[in-house]
Amino acid sequence: MHRYALVACCLLALATALRLWPHQTLRQQIASSTAVFDADGRLLRLTLAGDQQYRLWTPLEDVAPTFTQALLLHEDRHFRWHPGVNPPALLRAVVETYSGGARQGASTITMQLARLLYGLNTRTPAGKLRQIVDALWLELRYSKHDILEAEINLLPYGQNIQGVGAASLVYFGKTPDHLSLPEALSLVLIPQSPAARSPDGEEPPGLRAARLRLFDSWAQQHPQAHAVAELMPPPLHFRGLDQLPFAAPHLSNALLAQPGHGEVIRTTLDSGLQRLLEERVRSYVKRQSRIGIVNASAMLVDARDLSVKALVGSADFFNGDIGGQVNGAFAKRSPGSALKPFLYALAMDQGLIHPQSVLKDAPAAFGPFSPENFDGSFVGPITAHDALIRSRNIPAVTLASRLSQPDLYDFLKLAGVSRMASREHYGLALTLGGGEVTMEEMARLYAMLANRGVLHELRYRQEDPQDSGMRLLSEESSFMVRDILKDNPRPDEVMAQGAARLPVAWKTGTSWGFRDAWSAGLFGPYVLVVWVGNFDGSSNPAFVGVQAAAPLFFEIVDGVQAQQPGLKEPAWRVPSNLVRVEVCTASGDLPNAECPQKSSTWFIPGKSPIRLSTVHRRVLVNLRTGRQACPGDPPEQLHGEVYEFWPSDLQRLFAQAGMPRRRPPPAGECSGAIGAAGAPPAITSPMTGATYTLRAARLGRESVPLTANADADVRSMYWFVGDSFVAATGPGATLQWTPPGGGSFQLRVVDDHGRADTRELRVALTQ
């Protein structure tokens, strides 16, 4: 007895040692396909494994339990207990086979795995013996779980389909964890005779009959199965290999090309949106082929989590004439003016402009660089708001020349724009598309406007992390630029009137030589980028952003809104440090008493440039002479009138733009003209020479009262600290100003007639 116990212990020790000894797992020995899925688990692509089989490695836990239970019931009821072979069954098979009876098999699941894994011919006694030895060897080295898992991944399903994972996707278009009971039973039975039972279309009668017999056995083991007995008789419908999807080919190829992608790639794509973009791009190119538009790319990104919802790399993946298999989303192309929004945002962050600042659109030279506008004309003075919407080149280059750190080159480098040449290589031409970006990079940049100035990485796979991002623009400037771009009218604005459409913040770009046409922007929660051009870089006069790319852009926008009728504009939060101020429409500065037309604009206190407007002034005119009045002129001959006093350079720009301004009358023949003098304001708080002491611990919470008296004709008072505008008050009203720290500050108050008073304020900090 002790001898048997010793033998058993030795065998147990040997088995344990073999299990622990380093060796290849069964999974490592079996080549696998790769399955690419969309965000909802729909199959986009199933590749061939290295041995040209459709075989998707599927963990045992990812298979419907009904399948594994039915497999064990039908093939090997004692699998959990035998050592790899079933001796009684083997003996019975030998007796029946070699005594002249019907040939019987006695293969266990482990023996079947040995045959499939090692390619054994088990029809001969030698082959059967080798199968038995290999089965015992497998049981010594691997667990029952691993053996059963490997078996279900090698089951033959006809043609070049192996394993329940691939068979489930091919035949039923679903992953094996979603198999119904009839589907699971059919997949258990097909491997017994894959050539005869391999389905394509309606279930073969022989397979259906075998499935019903297996269900009877199943019902004996699972009495609750009688509740679904009525589901069993109808024949199943099977798909064929020719129905395997080949969707989102450009993105699927890109992800499959990445090393270490594994057997399953779960993308962030939305199949409905992907089909929409593909259809819109295809139909648009077909309609526009008469003017040489034969290719386009498009990308749709959810700005909330930077997940890529759709990507169309070319108009036709299978058209070699247009380089259809090239992925346009990753190709470097000139962006034209599509980067101007970020230039304006940088200028806002550096205190150069606010949306209503007046810029000059006139001929200018920047060293050897003399930029021109796309239309070859100049419009003279123009607000920053309109200059961005109308994509005027001269104001943009002027702003670029005034940027400090970061300038546009630094910004693009920080934003991860790849393969940029040196700063000197581009110069100021970078502003007008002198560099190159990819559609992917463009989408990231525009998504930054939706994410309050924070740059994030795009996500193509569900497991890609949502990074914390990097702030490149202030929340205020990104908000203002987005607000400006929402005023950019659609190219079909007249036709779109009355339609319930989402606001769209968008911009176009056209590269030099008409090689690339872009349109990029935000609508609802999405970022959309569209490119029209040729992959070989050939030009076409039709490749103009607003004419070639914008129509396709808005066809996609309208299509997405139709597909998702509940789509809403995000509730954009106004940054806490952003306010609206009233400005004189003509100058973009604070309105004086004579400003005839006022409007409001966004403004960053302490940063945005602003002063009191001096453009409009009231002048007393002598009606007899037509000149400005002189002292002593009869009152009945005098008439007060408001004129615009523009600097000579702007006067010249207005004239060049065909909008000459009426000049003020010449001065009278006297020493000085008569105007409304009045008393300047007088600061009453803080007191002259006073030092205000604030506690350092309460810095930012303690304030200094600012008050000033004004003349009777004053309606508004404008307070400045240094050159920074603080706020507007009424005459005599108190403004509570919070010092940023200790030191000396120059306070200035200006009334709406341009009269001013200044005072120095010293602030000391104490503990």
C-alpha angles and dihedrals in degrees: 000000000000088000092058091046090052091050090049091050091049092050091048091049091049092050091048092049092050091051093050096042109102111260141144117284117236089246090059090054095055121073115225139204121228122239120204116202135186123235091276095050097260114147115250100171139358114196129202118258120241091270091053094256127129096236120146113192106233123185114235090243090059094060124088108262089228089066097052092042092050091046092054091044093052102034112024120003092175096048093119092056112035124084094237099295132057105224097195091050092047092051092048091049092050093050093048095043099046099036093066097265129123115304110258133191124216101182117149121211088261091053091048089051090051090052094048096040097047099029094239126181101224098176092091127065090243092051092048091050090051089050092053093049092048091048091053089047091051091051091052093053104034138046124247088249093056093045094050090045092052091046095055089050093054101043109128116237102177132273106026097323118121133171132026092264095061093036092053092051095044099043102033106017093235140097115262094250088069098052116134118226095259090048092048092050092049091052090051091055104042095072091061089069109003095169093054099034100039101123132210113174118344119022113267113248093240092054092047092051091049090048092054091050091050089050090056089056090045092052091054089058095038111038091183088066090080087078090069097037092112089062093061107068100061111091115249124239117231128198123221134229089259088065095058107123123248097190132160089007098180095053093039090053092048093052093043089053091059113098119245095019094147129215096299128045114189108195130195092236122130106218093207093053091043091055090046093054092044092051094046093048093046096048093043093052091047091054094045098044088100089073095043100266103139104146140041142160131208138185130192119196131183102231092203095071101003091243114157106235099180137005127185111184096185140357093256123014092198097049108100093183091071096035089254096179092058110104104230091190090071098038120109112241137163109265097206109197095341090104095055094096089065092049090055091047090053090049090052092049091051093051096248099121147000122207094273097043111129114240131185121249101188138117109294139167125213102193106295091345115094107173123199133201120254092250093045093238136101128225100197118220112018134167120250088243093058095038091059095044092046091043096230110185103204097058089046094052090045090054091046090055090054097049117111123189117008101028121180092275092053090045094054091047090051089047090059099251101166134223096017119169122226123299090247091055092063105029114172090331087083086078091063098045101282090144131055133245136176125240087247091057091046091053091051091051095050091044086059089064089055091047097055096259098314118127118218135181118253116250120221099166129049092236092054106113123242101241124215090241134216124266112233100157132034119256088242098054094044089051093049094047092048089049091052093048090054088065092058103113120233115250087240094044095136092052091044096056112123094016117125098239133160118249111262124204103201147153136191134216135198121191125222111276093022095272100132134032118192139184121180134167154118131276128164106331093328139099114208126190123183128185128188122190145084124291091223090061095243115155133237127182086225091066096096116137099229093042103038109024103028096062091053090044092057094042087060093044091052091045093053091049091050091049092047105035092174092061111131138188109259116251096254109207115222108233112251092235094053122091137172118241132186114246137179104263095220098053105020089231131113109294119253122209093273099050105123099196128036135185137172131247140180113265136184107218112231093013114050113082115245141148138166112292115245097178097100118056132166113236128191108227127198103230092205098052099026088226131113111283123263129209109278096028110140109264092227089062094053126096127180117222135167117238133181114246106200124173113258094253092055091044087057092048092052090052093048090050091053093252105106115184123226108256121226115255117267119266118273122255093266140084096269142004122244116249138155104281107174128161121299118236119270122216110227098175130073096038120237113270094005123141117210116212117209130182112249091217090060097043109144092026101064121073142194119229115237117198135163137178120228141192120270094256093059121106103167135034122199120205124206132183105203103318095330120105112230108178147310123251139173120259111288094008119133121239117199106217121191113213114224090220144317126314141072121317130189109223121198131181121194125189124215091265092060096254115137147188128198135199136177118235123197119202121194124192124217133182 
